[in-house]
Amino acid sequence: MPQSRHPLKLLLLSTSVGALGSGLGGGVELTLKNIAHALQQRGHQITIVAPSNSVLEGVSLVTIAGELQTTAQTQGRNAPITLPKNSVLANMWAYARQHQPDYDLLINFAYDWLPFYVTPFFDRPIAHLVSMGSLTDAMDQVIEQVALEFPGTIAVHSHAQAKTFEFADQCRNVQNGFDLSLYEFCARPKHQLAWVGRIAPEKGLEDAVAAAQIVGTPLKIWGVIQDTAYWNQICADYPDAPIDYCGFLPTSELQHRLGQSQALLMTPRWIEAFGNVAIEALACGVPVIAYRRGGPAEIVRDGETGWLVEPDRVDELVSAISKLDRLDRPACRRQAEAEYSLDAMGDRLEAWFEAILKRV
Protein backbone atom coordinates (compact mmCIF):
# COMPACT_ATOMS: atom_id res chain seq x y z
CA MET A 1 0.00 0.00 0.00
CA PRO A 2 1.44 3.43 -0.93
CA GLN A 3 2.69 5.72 1.82
CA SER A 4 1.14 9.15 2.11
CA ARG A 5 3.36 12.08 1.18
CA HIS A 6 1.70 14.11 3.92
CA PRO A 7 0.99 11.89 6.97
CA LEU A 8 -1.79 13.24 9.16
CA LYS A 9 -2.71 12.92 12.81
CA LEU A 10 -6.33 11.78 12.74
CA LEU A 11 -8.86 11.41 15.55
CA LEU A 12 -11.69 9.02 14.63
CA LEU A 13 -14.85 9.22 16.76
CA SER A 14 -16.92 6.05 16.70
CA THR A 15 -20.65 5.46 16.87
CA SER A 16 -22.19 6.00 20.30
CA VAL A 17 -24.87 3.26 20.10
CA GLY A 18 -22.55 0.44 21.17
CA ALA A 19 -18.99 -0.62 21.91
CA LEU A 20 -16.75 -1.55 19.01
CA GLY A 21 -16.88 -5.32 18.67
CA SER A 22 -20.38 -5.65 20.13
CA GLY A 23 -22.19 -5.66 16.80
CA LEU A 24 -24.63 -3.00 18.00
CA GLY A 25 -23.06 -0.44 15.71
CA GLY A 26 -23.85 -2.52 12.64
CA GLY A 27 -21.74 -1.88 9.55
CA VAL A 28 -20.15 1.21 11.10
CA GLU A 29 -17.96 -1.03 13.24
CA LEU A 30 -16.41 -2.84 10.28
CA THR A 31 -16.16 0.37 8.26
CA LEU A 32 -14.31 2.13 11.07
CA LYS A 33 -11.94 -0.81 11.49
CA ASN A 34 -11.14 -0.97 7.79
CA ILE A 35 -10.65 2.77 7.46
CA ALA A 36 -8.36 2.90 10.50
CA HIS A 37 -6.19 0.08 9.17
CA ALA A 38 -6.10 1.48 5.62
CA LEU A 39 -4.99 4.91 6.82
CA GLN A 40 -2.52 3.51 9.32
CA GLN A 41 -0.86 1.43 6.60
CA ARG A 42 -0.34 4.65 4.64
CA GLY A 43 1.56 6.23 7.50
CA HIS A 44 -1.18 8.30 9.11
CA GLN A 45 -1.32 8.42 12.92
CA ILE A 46 -4.69 7.09 14.06
CA THR A 47 -6.48 7.37 17.40
CA ILE A 48 -10.03 6.10 17.88
CA VAL A 49 -12.45 7.34 20.54
CA ALA A 50 -15.19 4.82 21.34
CA PRO A 51 -17.56 3.74 24.14
CA SER A 52 -16.31 1.67 27.08
CA ASN A 53 -15.63 -2.04 26.45
CA SER A 54 -14.69 -1.38 22.83
CA VAL A 55 -12.09 -3.70 21.34
CA LEU A 56 -10.00 -3.10 18.23
CA GLU A 57 -6.54 -4.57 17.84
CA GLY A 58 -3.63 -2.74 16.29
CA VAL A 59 -4.98 0.80 16.73
CA SER A 60 -4.64 3.36 19.53
CA LEU A 61 -8.00 3.25 21.29
CA VAL A 62 -9.41 5.68 23.87
CA THR A 63 -12.53 4.33 25.60
CA ILE A 64 -15.07 6.66 27.18
CA ALA A 65 -17.68 5.80 29.81
CA GLY A 66 -21.31 6.85 29.64
CA GLU A 67 -24.83 5.90 28.63
CA LEU A 68 -25.29 4.74 25.04
CA GLN A 69 -27.45 6.55 22.49
CA THR A 70 -30.70 5.12 21.11
CA THR A 71 -30.32 3.92 17.53
CA ALA A 72 -31.71 6.38 14.99
CA GLN A 73 -33.46 3.78 12.85
CA THR A 74 -35.91 2.97 15.66
CA GLN A 75 -37.25 6.54 15.75
CA GLY A 76 -39.91 8.34 13.72
CA ARG A 77 -39.31 11.28 11.38
CA ASN A 78 -40.45 13.80 13.99
CA ALA A 79 -38.47 12.33 16.87
CA PRO A 80 -36.85 14.95 19.11
CA ILE A 81 -33.15 15.00 19.82
CA THR A 82 -32.36 13.44 23.20
CA LEU A 83 -29.27 12.80 25.28
CA PRO A 84 -29.30 10.49 28.31
CA LYS A 85 -27.76 11.47 31.61
CA ASN A 86 -23.98 11.00 31.47
CA SER A 87 -24.19 10.59 27.70
CA VAL A 88 -21.26 8.70 26.17
CA LEU A 89 -21.77 10.76 23.02
CA ALA A 90 -21.36 14.03 24.92
CA ASN A 91 -18.39 12.61 26.84
CA MET A 92 -16.66 11.47 23.63
CA TRP A 93 -17.02 14.89 22.04
CA ALA A 94 -15.89 16.64 25.22
CA TYR A 95 -12.71 14.56 24.94
CA ALA A 96 -12.40 15.51 21.27
CA ARG A 97 -12.76 19.23 22.04
CA GLN A 98 -10.10 19.04 24.73
CA HIS A 99 -7.59 17.12 22.60
CA GLN A 100 -8.29 18.61 19.17
CA PRO A 101 -5.00 20.62 19.08
CA ASP A 102 -3.13 17.29 18.89
CA TYR A 103 -4.73 16.40 15.54
CA ASP A 104 -4.94 17.70 11.98
CA LEU A 105 -8.47 16.43 11.35
CA LEU A 106 -11.32 14.81 13.27
CA ILE A 107 -13.56 12.22 11.59
CA ASN A 108 -17.07 11.60 12.90
CA PHE A 109 -18.68 8.18 12.37
CA ALA A 110 -21.74 8.76 14.57
CA TYR A 111 -25.18 9.30 13.05
CA ASP A 112 -26.08 11.64 15.90
CA TRP A 113 -27.11 15.27 16.15
CA LEU A 114 -24.46 16.47 18.60
CA PRO A 115 -21.30 16.04 16.46
CA PHE A 116 -22.85 18.09 13.66
CA TYR A 117 -24.15 20.76 16.02
CA VAL A 118 -20.76 21.30 17.69
CA THR A 119 -18.80 21.43 14.41
CA PRO A 120 -18.74 25.27 14.18
CA PHE A 121 -17.37 25.50 17.73
CA PHE A 122 -14.26 23.40 17.03
CA ASP A 123 -10.96 24.91 15.92
CA ARG A 124 -9.95 21.79 13.99
CA PRO A 125 -11.95 20.72 10.91
CA ILE A 126 -14.34 17.79 11.25
CA ALA A 127 -15.09 15.33 8.45
CA HIS A 128 -18.43 13.56 8.81
CA LEU A 129 -18.92 10.09 7.31
CA VAL A 130 -22.70 9.70 7.39
CA SER A 131 -23.63 6.05 7.89
CA MET A 132 -27.35 6.08 7.06
CA GLY A 133 -29.81 7.82 4.77
CA SER A 134 -32.48 10.32 5.76
CA LEU A 135 -34.27 9.12 8.91
CA THR A 136 -35.41 12.14 10.93
CA ASP A 137 -36.13 15.78 10.14
CA ALA A 138 -33.86 17.01 12.92
CA MET A 139 -30.89 15.02 11.62
CA ASP A 140 -31.49 16.13 8.04
CA GLN A 141 -31.55 19.76 9.16
CA VAL A 142 -28.32 19.67 11.15
CA ILE A 143 -26.41 17.68 8.51
CA GLU A 144 -27.52 20.12 5.83
CA GLN A 145 -26.40 23.08 7.96
CA VAL A 146 -22.91 21.59 8.19
CA ALA A 147 -22.88 20.70 4.49
CA LEU A 148 -23.62 24.31 3.55
CA GLU A 149 -21.42 26.02 6.14
CA PHE A 150 -18.48 23.64 5.70
CA PRO A 151 -18.60 22.49 2.05
CA GLY A 152 -16.99 19.16 1.27
CA THR A 153 -17.04 17.81 4.83
CA ILE A 154 -20.03 15.46 4.40
CA ALA A 155 -19.35 12.02 2.89
CA VAL A 156 -21.63 9.05 2.23
CA HIS A 157 -21.22 5.44 1.13
CA SER A 158 -23.40 5.36 -1.99
CA HIS A 159 -25.31 7.53 -4.44
CA ALA A 160 -28.54 5.90 -3.30
CA GLN A 161 -27.86 7.02 0.27
CA ALA A 162 -27.07 10.57 -0.85
CA LYS A 163 -30.31 10.78 -2.83
CA THR A 164 -32.35 10.34 0.36
CA PHE A 165 -31.21 13.85 1.36
CA GLU A 166 -32.32 17.11 -0.25
CA PHE A 167 -28.66 18.19 -0.19
CA ALA A 168 -27.41 15.17 -2.16
CA ASP A 169 -25.18 17.35 -4.33
CA GLN A 170 -23.23 18.35 -1.20
CA CYS A 171 -22.33 14.74 -0.36
CA ARG A 172 -19.07 13.07 -1.38
CA ASN A 173 -19.30 9.34 -2.16
CA VAL A 174 -16.34 7.47 -0.63
CA GLN A 175 -17.86 3.95 -0.70
CA ASN A 176 -16.05 1.37 1.47
CA GLY A 177 -13.02 -0.89 1.26
CA PHE A 178 -11.91 -4.18 2.80
CA ASP A 179 -8.77 -6.12 3.66
CA LEU A 180 -9.47 -8.82 1.09
CA SER A 181 -6.62 -10.98 2.38
CA LEU A 182 -8.91 -11.87 5.29
CA TYR A 183 -11.52 -13.43 3.00
CA GLU A 184 -11.02 -16.92 1.57
CA PHE A 185 -12.43 -17.79 -1.84
CA CYS A 186 -14.69 -20.86 -1.73
CA ALA A 187 -15.30 -22.56 -5.08
CA ARG A 188 -17.55 -25.36 -3.83
CA PRO A 189 -20.30 -24.21 -1.46
CA LYS A 190 -22.56 -26.31 0.71
CA HIS A 191 -26.30 -26.62 0.15
CA GLN A 192 -27.17 -23.51 2.16
CA LEU A 193 -28.11 -19.86 1.84
CA ALA A 194 -26.92 -17.01 4.06
CA TRP A 195 -28.35 -13.88 5.64
CA VAL A 196 -26.14 -11.51 7.65
CA GLY A 197 -27.04 -8.36 9.58
CA ARG A 198 -28.62 -6.83 12.64
CA ILE A 199 -31.85 -8.64 13.36
CA ALA A 200 -34.27 -5.72 13.35
CA PRO A 201 -37.42 -4.88 11.33
CA GLU A 202 -35.73 -2.58 8.81
CA LYS A 203 -33.52 -5.47 7.68
CA GLY A 204 -36.45 -7.58 6.42
CA LEU A 205 -35.18 -10.98 7.55
CA GLU A 206 -38.67 -12.51 7.32
CA ASP A 207 -38.57 -12.32 3.52
CA ALA A 208 -35.37 -14.35 3.39
CA VAL A 209 -36.87 -16.89 5.79
CA ALA A 210 -40.01 -17.16 3.65
CA ALA A 211 -37.95 -17.69 0.50
CA ALA A 212 -35.82 -20.35 2.17
CA GLN A 213 -38.96 -22.17 3.30
CA ILE A 214 -40.38 -22.17 -0.23
CA VAL A 215 -37.22 -23.50 -1.90
CA GLY A 216 -36.40 -25.86 0.96
CA THR A 217 -32.80 -24.71 1.29
CA PRO A 218 -31.29 -24.22 4.76
CA LEU A 219 -30.75 -20.56 5.66
CA LYS A 220 -27.85 -19.70 7.97
CA ILE A 221 -28.42 -16.45 9.87
CA TRP A 222 -25.62 -14.39 11.44
CA GLY A 223 -25.93 -11.14 13.38
CA VAL A 224 -26.84 -9.47 16.64
CA ILE A 225 -30.48 -9.88 17.69
CA GLN A 226 -31.24 -6.21 18.22
CA ASP A 227 -35.02 -6.64 18.42
CA THR A 228 -35.91 -9.80 20.33
CA ALA A 229 -39.67 -9.42 19.80
CA TYR A 230 -39.13 -9.15 16.05
CA TRP A 231 -36.99 -12.31 16.01
CA ASN A 232 -39.49 -14.22 18.12
CA GLN A 233 -42.28 -13.21 15.74
CA ILE A 234 -40.35 -14.55 12.75
CA CYS A 235 -39.80 -17.85 14.54
CA ALA A 236 -43.52 -18.03 15.38
CA ASP A 237 -44.61 -17.15 11.83
CA TYR A 238 -42.29 -19.67 10.17
CA PRO A 239 -42.03 -22.60 12.57
CA ASP A 240 -41.12 -25.05 9.80
CA ALA A 241 -38.61 -22.89 7.95
CA PRO A 242 -35.13 -24.47 7.59
CA ILE A 243 -33.33 -21.70 9.47
CA ASP A 244 -30.31 -21.84 11.76
CA TYR A 245 -29.36 -18.83 13.87
CA CYS A 246 -25.57 -18.92 14.25
CA GLY A 247 -24.92 -15.83 16.39
CA PHE A 248 -22.67 -12.81 15.86
CA LEU A 249 -19.18 -13.76 14.69
CA PRO A 250 -15.89 -11.92 14.16
CA THR A 251 -14.77 -11.49 10.56
CA SER A 252 -12.35 -14.44 10.59
CA GLU A 253 -15.07 -16.92 11.50
CA LEU A 254 -17.90 -15.26 9.59
CA GLN A 255 -16.09 -15.19 6.26
CA HIS A 256 -15.24 -18.90 6.51
CA ARG A 257 -18.84 -19.92 7.13
CA LEU A 258 -20.36 -17.33 4.83
CA GLY A 259 -18.08 -18.49 2.03
CA GLN A 260 -19.62 -21.96 2.18
CA SER A 261 -23.01 -20.58 1.15
CA GLN A 262 -24.55 -20.75 -2.31
CA ALA A 263 -25.73 -17.15 -2.04
CA LEU A 264 -26.23 -14.25 0.34
CA LEU A 265 -29.77 -12.86 0.59
CA MET A 266 -30.13 -9.12 1.26
CA THR A 267 -33.73 -8.10 1.97
CA PRO A 268 -33.73 -4.60 3.52
CA ARG A 269 -36.96 -2.66 3.99
CA TRP A 270 -35.05 0.61 4.12
CA ILE A 271 -32.39 2.31 2.00
CA GLU A 272 -29.13 0.64 3.00
CA ALA A 273 -26.36 3.23 2.91
CA PHE A 274 -23.94 0.68 1.48
CA GLY A 275 -24.09 -2.99 2.43
CA ASN A 276 -20.72 -4.14 3.76
CA VAL A 277 -21.78 -7.76 3.87
CA ALA A 278 -22.35 -7.75 0.11
CA ILE A 279 -18.64 -7.09 -0.41
CA GLU A 280 -17.70 -9.66 2.22
CA ALA A 281 -19.77 -12.24 0.38
CA LEU A 282 -18.33 -11.35 -3.04
CA ALA A 283 -14.81 -11.57 -1.61
CA CYS A 284 -15.55 -15.18 -0.65
CA GLY A 285 -16.98 -15.92 -4.09
CA VAL A 286 -20.57 -15.86 -2.86
CA PRO A 287 -23.15 -14.33 -5.24
CA VAL A 288 -25.56 -11.78 -3.75
CA ILE A 289 -29.32 -11.80 -4.25
CA ALA A 290 -30.53 -8.37 -3.18
CA TYR A 291 -33.53 -6.12 -3.41
CA ARG A 292 -33.02 -3.41 -6.03
CA ARG A 293 -32.87 -0.80 -3.30
CA GLY A 294 -30.14 1.31 -1.71
CA GLY A 295 -26.43 0.58 -1.63
CA PRO A 296 -26.57 -3.13 -2.59
CA ALA A 297 -28.19 -2.18 -5.90
CA GLU A 298 -25.03 -0.21 -6.74
CA ILE A 299 -22.76 -3.10 -5.78
CA VAL A 300 -24.29 -6.22 -7.36
CA ARG A 301 -23.69 -6.74 -11.09
CA ASP A 302 -27.06 -8.15 -12.05
CA GLY A 303 -26.67 -11.49 -13.83
CA GLU A 304 -22.93 -11.61 -13.22
CA THR A 305 -22.14 -11.45 -9.49
CA GLY A 306 -25.71 -11.81 -8.26
CA TRP A 307 -29.32 -10.99 -8.98
CA LEU A 308 -31.22 -7.78 -8.23
CA VAL A 309 -34.94 -8.29 -7.66
CA GLU A 310 -37.94 -6.08 -7.04
CA PRO A 311 -38.08 -4.99 -3.38
CA ASP A 312 -40.38 -6.86 -0.99
CA ARG A 313 -41.11 -9.63 -3.52
CA VAL A 314 -40.47 -13.05 -1.98
CA ASP A 315 -41.47 -14.73 -5.25
CA GLU A 316 -38.64 -12.90 -7.03
CA LEU A 317 -36.18 -14.02 -4.36
CA VAL A 318 -37.31 -17.58 -5.02
CA SER A 319 -36.87 -17.14 -8.77
CA ALA A 320 -33.37 -15.71 -8.30
CA ILE A 321 -32.35 -18.62 -6.08
CA SER A 322 -33.34 -21.00 -8.88
CA LYS A 323 -30.91 -19.21 -11.23
CA LEU A 324 -27.79 -19.35 -9.06
CA ASP A 325 -26.18 -21.91 -11.36
CA ARG A 326 -25.87 -19.20 -14.02
CA LEU A 327 -23.49 -17.13 -11.89
CA ASP A 328 -19.70 -17.41 -11.73
CA ARG A 329 -18.18 -17.46 -8.24
CA PRO A 330 -14.68 -16.40 -9.42
CA ALA A 331 -16.29 -13.31 -11.00
CA CYS A 332 -17.58 -12.35 -7.55
CA ARG A 333 -14.09 -12.41 -6.10
CA ARG A 334 -12.69 -10.47 -9.05
CA GLN A 335 -15.24 -7.69 -8.57
CA ALA A 336 -14.36 -7.34 -4.88
CA GLU A 337 -10.65 -7.11 -5.72
CA ALA A 338 -11.15 -4.58 -8.52
CA GLU A 339 -13.49 -2.18 -6.73
CA TYR A 340 -13.38 -2.60 -2.95
CA SER A 341 -9.79 -3.03 -1.78
CA LEU A 342 -8.31 -1.07 1.13
CA ASP A 343 -5.95 0.55 -1.36
CA ALA A 344 -8.80 1.93 -3.47
CA MET A 345 -10.61 3.21 -0.39
CA GLY A 346 -7.42 4.77 0.95
CA ASP A 347 -7.06 6.80 -2.25
CA ARG A 348 -10.64 8.07 -1.97
CA LEU A 349 -10.25 9.02 1.69
CA GLU A 350 -6.96 10.85 1.22
CA ALA A 351 -8.46 12.86 -1.64
CA TRP A 352 -11.38 13.78 0.63
CA PHE A 353 -9.13 14.83 3.52
CA GLU A 354 -6.90 16.86 1.20
CA ALA A 355 -9.90 18.75 -0.16
CA ILE A 356 -11.11 19.56 3.37
CA LEU A 357 -7.73 20.72 4.63
CA LYS A 358 -7.20 22.95 1.60
CA ARG A 359 -10.20 24.99 2.74
CA VAL A 360 -8.85 25.55 6.24
C-alpha positions in Angstrom: 0.0 0.0 0.0 1.4 3.4 -0.9 2.7 5.7 1.8 1.1 9.2 2.1 3.4 12.1 1.2 1.7 14.1 3.9 1.0 11.9 7.0 -1.8 13.2 9.2 -2.7 12.9 12.8 -6.3 11.8 12.7 -8.9 11.4 15.6 -11.7 9.0 14.6 -14.8 9.2 16.8 -16.9 6.0 16.7 -20.7 5.5 16.9 -22.2 6.0 20.3 -24.9 3.3 20.1 -22.5 0.4 21.2 -19.0 -0.6 21.9 -16.8 -1.5 19.0 -16.9 -5.3 18.7 -20.4 -5.7 20.1 -22.2 -5.7 16.8 -24.6 -3.0 18.0 -23.1 -0.4 15.7 -23.8 -2.5 12.6 -21.7 -1.9 9.5 -20.2 1.2 11.1 -18.0 -1.0 13.2 -16.4 -2.8 10.3 -16.2 0.4 8.3 -14.3 2.1 11.1 -11.9 -0.8 11.5 -11.1 -1.0 7.8 -10.7 2.8 7.5 -8.4 2.9 10.5 -6.2 0.1 9.2 -6.1 1.5 5.6 -5.0 4.9 6.8 -2.5 3.5 9.3 -0.9 1.4 6.6 -0.3 4.7 4.6 1.6 6.2 7.5 -1.2 8.3 9.1 -1.3 8.4 12.9 -4.7 7.1 14.1 -6.5 7.4 17.4 -10.0 6.1 17.9 -12.4 7.3 20.5 -15.2 4.8 21.3 -17.6 3.7 24.1 -16.3 1.7 27.1 -15.6 -2.0 26.4 -14.7 -1.4 22.8 -12.1 -3.7 21.3 -10.0 -3.1 18.2 -6.5 -4.6 17.8 -3.6 -2.7 16.3 -5.0 0.8 16.7 -4.6 3.4 19.5 -8.0 3.3 21.3 -9.4 5.7 23.9 -12.5 4.3 25.6 -15.1 6.7 27.2 -17.7 5.8 29.8 -21.3 6.9 29.6 -24.8 5.9 28.6 -25.3 4.7 25.0 -27.4 6.5 22.5 -30.7 5.1 21.1 -30.3 3.9 17.5 -31.7 6.4 15.0 -33.5 3.8 12.9 -35.9 3.0 15.7 -37.2 6.5 15.8 -39.9 8.3 13.7 -39.3 11.3 11.4 -40.5 13.8 14.0 -38.5 12.3 16.9 -36.9 15.0 19.1 -33.1 15.0 19.8 -32.4 13.4 23.2 -29.3 12.8 25.3 -29.3 10.5 28.3 -27.8 11.5 31.6 -24.0 11.0 31.5 -24.2 10.6 27.7 -21.3 8.7 26.2 -21.8 10.8 23.0 -21.4 14.0 24.9 -18.4 12.6 26.8 -16.7 11.5 23.6 -17.0 14.9 22.0 -15.9 16.6 25.2 -12.7 14.6 24.9 -12.4 15.5 21.3 -12.8 19.2 22.0 -10.1 19.0 24.7 -7.6 17.1 22.6 -8.3 18.6 19.2 -5.0 20.6 19.1 -3.1 17.3 18.9 -4.7 16.4 15.5 -4.9 17.7 12.0 -8.5 16.4 11.3 -11.3 14.8 13.3 -13.6 12.2 11.6 -17.1 11.6 12.9 -18.7 8.2 12.4 -21.7 8.8 14.6 -25.2 9.3 13.1 -26.1 11.6 15.9 -27.1 15.3 16.1 -24.5 16.5 18.6 -21.3 16.0 16.5 -22.9 18.1 13.7 -24.1 20.8 16.0 -20.8 21.3 17.7 -18.8 21.4 14.4 -18.7 25.3 14.2 -17.4 25.5 17.7 -14.3 23.4 17.0 -11.0 24.9 15.9 -10.0 21.8 14.0 -11.9 20.7 10.9 -14.3 17.8 11.3 -15.1 15.3 8.4 -18.4 13.6 8.8 -18.9 10.1 7.3 -22.7 9.7 7.4 -23.6 6.1 7.9 -27.4 6.1 7.1 -29.8 7.8 4.8 -32.5 10.3 5.8 -34.3 9.1 8.9 -35.4 12.1 10.9 -36.1 15.8 10.1 -33.9 17.0 12.9 -30.9 15.0 11.6 -31.5 16.1 8.0 -31.5 19.8 9.2 -28.3 19.7 11.1 -26.4 17.7 8.5 -27.5 20.1 5.8 -26.4 23.1 8.0 -22.9 21.6 8.2 -22.9 20.7 4.5 -23.6 24.3 3.6 -21.4 26.0 6.1 -18.5 23.6 5.7 -18.6 22.5 2.1 -17.0 19.2 1.3 -17.0 17.8 4.8 -20.0 15.5 4.4 -19.4 12.0 2.9 -21.6 9.0 2.2 -21.2 5.4 1.1 -23.4 5.4 -2.0 -25.3 7.5 -4.4 -28.5 5.9 -3.3 -27.9 7.0 0.3 -27.1 10.6 -0.9 -30.3 10.8 -2.8 -32.4 10.3 0.4 -31.2 13.8 1.4 -32.3 17.1 -0.2 -28.7 18.2 -0.2 -27.4 15.2 -2.2 -25.2 17.3 -4.3 -23.2 18.4 -1.2 -22.3 14.7 -0.4 -19.1 13.1 -1.4 -19.3 9.3 -2.2 -16.3 7.5 -0.6 -17.9 3.9 -0.7 -16.1 1.4 1.5 -13.0 -0.9 1.3 -11.9 -4.2 2.8 -8.8 -6.1 3.7 -9.5 -8.8 1.1 -6.6 -11.0 2.4 -8.9 -11.9 5.3 -11.5 -13.4 3.0 -11.0 -16.9 1.6 -12.4 -17.8 -1.8 -14.7 -20.9 -1.7 -15.3 -22.6 -5.1 -17.6 -25.4 -3.8 -20.3 -24.2 -1.5 -22.6 -26.3 0.7 -26.3 -26.6 0.2 -27.2 -23.5 2.2 -28.1 -19.9 1.8 -26.9 -17.0 4.1 -28.3 -13.9 5.6 -26.1 -11.5 7.7 -27.0 -8.4 9.6 -28.6 -6.8 12.6 -31.9 -8.6 13.4 -34.3 -5.7 13.3 -37.4 -4.9 11.3 -35.7 -2.6 8.8 -33.5 -5.5 7.7 -36.4 -7.6 6.4 -35.2 -11.0 7.6 -38.7 -12.5 7.3 -38.6 -12.3 3.5 -35.4 -14.3 3.4 -36.9 -16.9 5.8 -40.0 -17.2 3.7 -37.9 -17.7 0.5 -35.8 -20.3 2.2 -39.0 -22.2 3.3 -40.4 -22.2 -0.2 -37.2 -23.5 -1.9 -36.4 -25.9 1.0 -32.8 -24.7 1.3 -31.3 -24.2 4.8 -30.8 -20.6 5.7 -27.8 -19.7 8.0 -28.4 -16.4 9.9 -25.6 -14.4 11.4 -25.9 -11.1 13.4 -26.8 -9.5 16.6 -30.5 -9.9 17.7 -31.2 -6.2 18.2 -35.0 -6.6 18.4 -35.9 -9.8 20.3 -39.7 -9.4 19.8 -39.1 -9.2 16.0 -37.0 -12.3 16.0 -39.5 -14.2 18.1 -42.3 -13.2 15.7 -40.3 -14.5 12.8 -39.8 -17.9 14.5 -43.5 -18.0 15.4 -44.6 -17.1 11.8 -42.3 -19.7 10.2 -42.0 -22.6 12.6 -41.1 -25.1 9.8 -38.6 -22.9 7.9 -35.1 -24.5 7.6 -33.3 -21.7 9.5 -30.3 -21.8 11.8 -29.4 -18.8 13.9 -25.6 -18.9 14.3 -24.9 -15.8 16.4 -22.7 -12.8 15.9 -19.2 -13.8 14.7 -15.9 -11.9 14.2 -14.8 -11.5 10.6 -12.3 -14.4 10.6 -15.1 -16.9 11.5 -17.9 -15.3 9.6 -16.1 -15.2 6.3 -15.2 -18.9 6.5 -18.8 -19.9 7.1 -20.4 -17.3 4.8 -18.1 -18.5 2.0 -19.6 -22.0 2.2 -23.0 -20.6 1.1 -24.5 -20.7 -2.3 -25.7 -17.1 -2.0 -26.2 -14.2 0.3 -29.8 -12.9 0.6 -30.1 -9.1 1.3 -33.7 -8.1 2.0 -33.7 -4.6 3.5 -37.0 -2.7 4.0 -35.0 0.6 4.1 -32.4 2.3 2.0 -29.1 0.6 3.0 -26.4 3.2 2.9 -23.9 0.7 1.5 -24.1 -3.0 2.4 -20.7 -4.1 3.8 -21.8 -7.8 3.9 -22.3 -7.7 0.1 -18.6 -7.1 -0.4 -17.7 -9.7 2.2 -19.8 -12.2 0.4 -18.3 -11.4 -3.0 -14.8 -11.6 -1.6 -15.5 -15.2 -0.7 -17.0 -15.9 -4.1 -20.6 -15.9 -2.9 -23.2 -14.3 -5.2 -25.6 -11.8 -3.8 -29.3 -11.8 -4.2 -30.5 -8.4 -3.2 -33.5 -6.1 -3.4 -33.0 -3.4 -6.0 -32.9 -0.8 -3.3 -30.1 1.3 -1.7 -26.4 0.6 -1.6 -26.6 -3.1 -2.6 -28.2 -2.2 -5.9 -25.0 -0.2 -6.7 -22.8 -3.1 -5.8 -24.3 -6.2 -7.4 -23.7 -6.7 -11.1 -27.1 -8.2 -12.1 -26.7 -11.5 -13.8 -22.9 -11.6 -13.2 -22.1 -11.5 -9.5 -25.7 -11.8 -8.3 -29.3 -11.0 -9.0 -31.2 -7.8 -8.2 -34.9 -8.3 -7.7 -37.9 -6.1 -7.0 -38.1 -5.0 -3.4 -40.4 -6.9 -1.0 -41.1 -9.6 -3.5 -40.5 -13.0 -2.0 -41.5 -14.7 -5.3 -38.6 -12.9 -7.0 -36.2 -14.0 -4.4 -37.3 -17.6 -5.0 -36.9 -17.1 -8.8 -33.4 -15.7 -8.3 -32.3 -18.6 -6.1 -33.3 -21.0 -8.9 -30.9 -19.2 -11.2 -27.8 -19.3 -9.1 -26.2 -21.9 -11.4 -25.9 -19.2 -14.0 -23.5 -17.1 -11.9 -19.7 -17.4 -11.7 -18.2 -17.5 -8.2 -14.7 -16.4 -9.4 -16.3 -13.3 -11.0 -17.6 -12.4 -7.6 -14.1 -12.4 -6.1 -12.7 -10.5 -9.1 -15.2 -7.7 -8.6 -14.4 -7.3 -4.9 -10.7 -7.1 -5.7 -11.2 -4.6 -8.5 -13.5 -2.2 -6.7 -13.4 -2.6 -3.0 -9.8 -3.0 -1.8 -8.3 -1.1 1.1 -6.0 0.6 -1.4 -8.8 1.9 -3.5 -10.6 3.2 -0.4 -7.4 4.8 0.9 -7.1 6.8 -2.2 -10.6 8.1 -2.0 -10.3 9.0 1.7 -7.0 10.8 1.2 -8.5 12.9 -1.6 -11.4 13.8 0.6 -9.1 14.8 3.5 -6.9 16.9 1.2 -9.9 18.7 -0.2 -11.1 19.6 3.4 -7.7 20.7 4.6 -7.2 23.0 1.6 -10.2 25.0 2.7 -8.8 25.6 6.2 
